[in-house]
Amino acid sequence: MKASTLFLASAALLATACNGEKGASNAAAGAEVTATPVAAPNNGDWSTIVTRTAEGGFLMGNPNAKVKLVEFGSMTCPHCAEFEEQGGKPLVDNYVKKGLVSWEFRNFVRDPFDMTATLLARCGGEANFFGMTRTLFHDQRNWMGKIQAADPAQLQALQGQSPAQQFSTIAELGGLKAFAAQRGVPRAKADQCLANQAEIDKLVQMNSDAGAYNIPGTPAFLINNLLVENAAGWEALEPKIKEALAS
């Protein structure tokens, strides 16, 4: 699939392919984690160790952790933002920092609006990816609201632009270039990232590759390369992590 096949839709389309079901809560969520922490190199913090993966994601933590968690997430999905708000901190503090769980985030791009935010999140590389992703999720309603409130004629005009032009225009409409500049990604670098065809093609390929897991929407999770069903929210996912650590 080429980037040019990404559809440009109305703002209402931003809600598609985003999980509405978060899964049922499980009593195991309250159980203590008894696994022995793994010391990080040089007495450091595993959450500061971030690497790119062959699949195109960014992995935080111990690459040899017993539990390898993969999240398929979309920057325009409100349920992904909700997972970050509720689960991001406990996941990192209670599991990733201890070397028990590695957390790989694989972008699942749904539309040009999503592609724009994703390219900016990835623009700063390993050092900035998780921080930028976190802040984009926290500010999601604001920048998406700006795009949704744009003049319909401006959105319609995007259809006659090249993908790189679309992403640059969308970033301007959503205030994302200024947002990125305030967080260590200068405007000139942002423009380069928004026009990076190799990265765009990689993200499109990642969507295609995700088909092998039959993910139902975003967010979706793998634990040790197996899809976790009915666990789009932290309350449902944490017991699955604990079960994997105890096995």
C-alpha positions in Angstrom: 0.0 0.0 0.0 1.3 3.5 -0.9 0.8 6.6 1.2 -1.3 8.1 -1.6 -4.0 5.5 -0.8 -4.5 6.9 2.7 -8.0 8.2 2.7 -8.9 11.8 3.6 -12.2 11.9 5.3 -14.4 14.2 7.4 -13.7 14.8 11.0 -16.3 12.3 11.9 -14.1 9.6 10.5 -11.5 10.2 13.2 -13.6 8.0 15.5 -13.5 4.9 13.4 -11.4 1.8 14.1 -11.0 2.9 17.7 -12.0 0.4 20.4 -15.1 1.1 22.4 -14.8 -2.0 24.5 -12.3 -1.9 27.3 -12.8 -5.3 28.6 -14.1 -6.4 32.0 -12.2 -5.7 35.2 -10.5 -8.7 36.9 -10.0 -9.3 40.6 -6.4 -10.3 39.8 -5.7 -6.6 39.2 -5.3 -6.1 42.9 -2.8 -8.9 43.4 0.7 -8.1 44.4 3.5 -8.4 41.8 6.0 -10.8 43.3 8.4 -11.1 40.3 12.0 -10.0 41.1 13.0 -6.7 39.5 15.8 -6.7 37.0 18.6 -4.2 37.6 19.1 -1.7 34.7 22.6 -1.2 33.3 24.8 1.1 35.3 22.2 1.3 38.1 20.0 3.3 35.7 16.3 3.4 35.0 14.9 1.0 32.4 12.3 3.5 31.4 15.0 5.8 30.0 16.2 3.1 27.6 14.3 3.3 24.3 15.2 1.5 21.1 13.6 1.2 17.6 12.4 -2.2 16.7 12.7 -4.1 13.4 8.9 -3.8 13.2 9.0 0.0 13.2 7.9 0.5 16.8 9.7 2.2 19.7 10.5 -0.1 22.7 10.9 1.2 26.2 12.6 -0.9 28.8 14.4 -4.2 29.2 14.5 -5.9 25.8 14.9 -9.2 27.5 12.0 -8.7 29.9 9.9 -11.7 30.7 6.8 -10.0 29.5 7.0 -8.2 26.1 4.0 -5.9 25.7 3.2 -4.4 22.3 0.6 -1.6 21.9 -0.9 -0.8 18.6 -2.0 2.8 19.1 -3.5 5.6 17.0 -2.8 9.3 17.8 -6.4 10.3 16.9 -8.1 7.5 18.9 -9.7 8.8 22.2 -9.5 5.4 23.7 -5.7 5.3 23.1 -5.5 8.7 24.9 -7.6 7.3 27.7 -5.3 4.3 28.1 -2.3 6.6 28.3 -4.0 8.7 30.9 -5.0 5.8 33.1 -2.4 3.2 32.4 0.8 4.9 31.1 2.2 5.9 34.5 1.4 2.6 36.4 2.7 0.5 33.5 6.0 2.4 33.5 6.4 2.8 37.3 5.3 -0.7 38.4 6.6 -2.8 35.5 8.8 -1.2 32.9 11.1 0.6 35.4 11.6 -2.7 37.2 12.7 -4.5 34.1 9.8 -6.9 34.3 7.9 -5.6 31.2 9.1 -4.1 28.0 6.6 -1.7 26.3 6.7 -1.4 22.5 4.5 1.2 20.9 3.6 0.5 17.2 1.8 3.3 15.5 -1.4 2.2 13.7 -2.2 5.1 11.3 -5.9 5.5 10.4 -6.0 8.7 8.3 -3.9 11.7 7.3 -4.7 13.5 10.5 -3.3 10.6 12.4 -0.3 10.3 10.0 0.5 14.0 10.7 0.6 13.6 14.5 2.5 10.3 14.2 5.3 11.7 12.0 5.8 14.5 14.5 5.8 12.1 17.5 8.5 10.0 15.8 10.5 13.1 14.6 12.7 13.3 17.7 13.7 9.7 17.6 14.2 7.4 20.6 14.9 10.3 23.0 11.6 12.1 22.5 9.2 9.5 21.1 7.4 8.4 24.3 7.4 11.9 25.8 6.0 13.4 22.6 3.4 10.6 22.2 2.3 11.2 25.8 1.8 14.9 25.4 0.0 14.5 22.1 -2.4 12.2 23.7 -2.9 14.5 26.7 -3.6 17.4 24.3 -5.5 15.3 21.8 -8.9 17.1 22.3 -7.3 20.5 21.7 -5.4 19.9 18.5 -8.0 17.6 17.1 -10.6 20.2 17.9 -8.7 22.8 16.0 -8.6 20.6 12.9 -12.3 19.8 13.2 -13.1 23.5 13.5 -11.2 24.4 10.4 -13.0 25.9 7.4 -14.5 23.0 5.4 -13.0 24.5 2.3 -9.5 24.2 3.8 -10.1 20.5 4.5 -11.6 20.0 1.0 -8.6 21.6 -0.6 -6.3 18.9 1.0 -7.6 16.4 -1.5 -5.8 18.2 -4.3 -2.5 18.2 -2.4 0.3 15.7 -2.3 0.6 13.6 1.0 3.5 15.7 2.2 1.5 18.9 1.6 -1.5 17.5 3.3 0.5 16.6 6.4 2.1 20.1 6.5 -1.2 21.8 6.2 -2.9 19.6 8.8 -0.1 20.4 11.2 -0.6 24.1 10.7 -4.4 23.7 11.2 -4.0 21.8 14.4 -1.2 24.0 15.8 1.0 21.0 15.8 4.2 22.6 14.4 4.2 25.2 17.3 3.3 22.3 19.7 6.3 20.3 18.5 8.6 23.3 18.5 7.9 23.9 22.2 8.9 20.3 22.9 12.3 20.1 21.1 11.3 19.7 17.5 12.1 22.9 15.6 9.8 23.9 12.8 12.4 23.2 10.1 12.9 19.7 11.4 9.1 19.2 11.7 8.7 20.1 8.0 11.4 17.6 7.1 9.7 14.8 9.1 6.3 15.6 7.6 7.8 15.2 4.1 9.9 12.1 5.0 8.6 9.6 2.4 10.6 6.7 3.8 9.0 7.2 7.2 5.6 7.5 5.6 6.0 4.3 3.7 7.3 2.6 6.8 4.1 3.6 8.7 1.9 2.4 5.9 3.8 -0.9 5.9 3.3 -1.2 9.7 -0.5 -1.0 9.2 -0.2 -3.8 6.7 1.9 -5.9 9.0 -0.5 -5.4 11.8 -3.1 -7.4 9.8 -1.3 -10.6 10.8 -2.6 -10.2 14.3 -6.2 -9.4 13.4 -6.3 -6.5 15.8 -9.9 -5.4 16.4 -9.1 -1.7 16.7 -7.0 0.6 18.8 -5.6 0.4 21.3 -4.8 -3.3 20.9 -2.1 -5.3 22.8 0.1 -8.3 22.3 1.7 -10.0 25.3 4.6 -12.2 24.2 3.4 -11.9 20.6 -0.1 -13.1 21.3 -3.2 -10.8 21.0 -4.8 -10.0 24.3 -8.6 -10.1 23.8 -11.0 -7.7 25.5 -8.3 -5.7 27.1 -8.3 -2.2 25.6 -8.2 -0.5 29.0 -5.7 -0.7 31.8 -8.0 -2.3 34.3 -8.4 -5.3 32.0 -4.8 -5.3 30.7 -3.0 -5.2 34.0 -4.3 -8.6 35.2 -3.1 -10.2 31.9 0.4 -8.7 32.6 0.4 -10.2 36.1 -0.7 -13.6 34.8 2.1 -13.5 32.3 4.6 -12.6 35.0 3.4 -15.4 37.2 3.5 -18.1 34.6 
